[in-house]
Amino acid sequence: MAMRATDSTAKGMMGRFYDHMLQLTVDVKQLLEGEDGQELLTRGEEREINKFVKTRWDGSLPCPLHVVGRILNPGNQVEEIFPDDVECTKRSLGREGGKGCMVHWWTWHGTDCPELAKLACRVLTQPVSASACERNWAVWDSVHTAWRNKLGSEKLKDLVYIAHN
């Protein structure tokens, strides 16, 4: 679920990535425990899954950008400041209760700290996955063949744009 979420084109994933990865470890632990204390996997299978999750965790976190994204997520801050006041949270983050775009929140509420708001918008709009770059390079490789090698860079750029879109 966490990997699918990060690979999506959803806005504001940078602010939620750290929480998604943390939830992944909790979900895997619950899955491995099974219902009613029943063991679902052998110890070897369990070690393999834990090794995979740890590799993903170590490969992705703790990246300072992801941690900063979590800190700049206004939903996390309001929940930590007002954990018992759901109405306050809804008023602070709009009707969606923090599910909306965090960049809009910073645009509207960050006027007192314009430098921080600008930084928050830049951090929160960063992609958390390299999939977009990988897709772009795959299209570039398919367009840039030996026959088309003689084309100028502008023509190649136009062909990649057409093929990608």
Backbone hydrogen bonds, N-H to C=O, Kabsch-Sander energy under -0.5 kcal/mol:
donor,donor_aa,acceptor,acceptor_aa,energy
5,A,1,M,-2.5
6,T,2,A,-2.2
7,D,3,M,-1.5
8,S,4,R,-0.5
8,S,5,A,-0.8
13,M,10,A,-0.8
14,M,124,L,-0.6
15,G,12,G,-0.6
16,R,13,M,-1.1
17,F,13,M,-1.7
20,H,16,R,-2.3
21,M,17,F,-2.6
22,L,18,Y,-2.2
23,Q,19,D,-2.5
24,L,20,H,-2.0
25,T,21,M,-1.6
26,V,22,L,-1.6
27,D,23,Q,-3.0
28,V,24,L,-2.5
29,K,25,T,-1.9
30,Q,26,V,-2.3
31,L,27,D,-2.5
32,L,28,V,-2.5
33,E,29,K,-1.5
34,G,30,Q,-1.5
37,G,34,G,-0.6
38,Q,35,E,-1.9
40,L,32,L,-0.7
46,E,42,T,-2.4
47,R,43,R,-2.4
48,E,44,G,-2.1
49,I,45,E,-2.3
50,N,46,E,-2.6
51,K,47,R,-2.5
52,F,48,E,-2.3
53,V,49,I,-2.6
54,K,50,N,-2.5
55,T,51,K,-2.4
56,R,52,F,-2.4
57,W,53,V,-2.8
58,D,54,K,-3.2
59,G,55,T,-2.2
60,S,56,R,-1.4
61,L,57,W,-3.5
66,H,63,C,-0.7
67,V,63,C,-2.0
68,V,64,P,-2.7
69,G,65,L,-2.3
70,R,66,H,-2.0
71,I,67,V,-2.2
72,L,68,V,-2.6
73,N,69,G,-0.5
73,N,70,R,-0.7
76,N,73,N,-0.9
77,Q,73,N,-1.4
78,V,74,P,-2.4
79,E,75,G,-1.9
80,E,76,N,-1.8
81,I,77,Q,-2.1
82,F,78,V,-3.2
85,D,82,F,-0.6
86,V,84,D,-1.0
89,T,85,D,-1.7
90,K,86,V,-2.5
91,R,87,E,-2.5
92,S,88,C,-2.5
93,L,89,T,-2.1
94,G,90,K,-1.0
97,G,94,G,-1.6
98,G,93,L,-0.7
99,K,96,E,-0.8
105,W,101,C,-1.2
106,W,102,M,-2.3
107,T,103,V,-2.3
108,W,104,H,-2.4
109,H,105,W,-3.1
110,G,106,W,-1.7
113,C,110,G,-0.8
117,A,113,C,-2.7
118,K,114,P,-2.3
119,L,115,E,-2.4
120,A,116,L,-3.0
121,C,117,A,-2.5
122,R,118,K,-2.0
123,V,119,L,-2.8
124,L,120,A,-2.9
125,T,121,C,-1.0
126,Q,123,V,-1.5
134,E,130,A,-2.7
135,R,131,S,-2.9
136,N,132,A,-2.1
137,W,133,C,-2.6
138,A,134,E,-2.2
139,V,135,R,-2.3
140,W,136,N,-2.5
141,D,137,W,-2.7
142,S,138,A,-2.0
143,V,139,V,-2.1
144,H,140,W,-2.7
145,T,143,V,-1.8
149,N,145,T,-0.6
149,N,146,A,-0.6
150,K,147,W,-0.6
151,L,148,R,-2.0
156,L,152,G,-2.2
157,K,153,S,-2.5
158,D,154,E,-2.1
159,L,155,K,-2.2
160,V,156,L,-2.5
161,Y,157,K,-2.2
162,I,158,D,-2.4
163,A,159,L,-2.7
164,H,160,V,-2.7
165,N,161,Y,-1.9
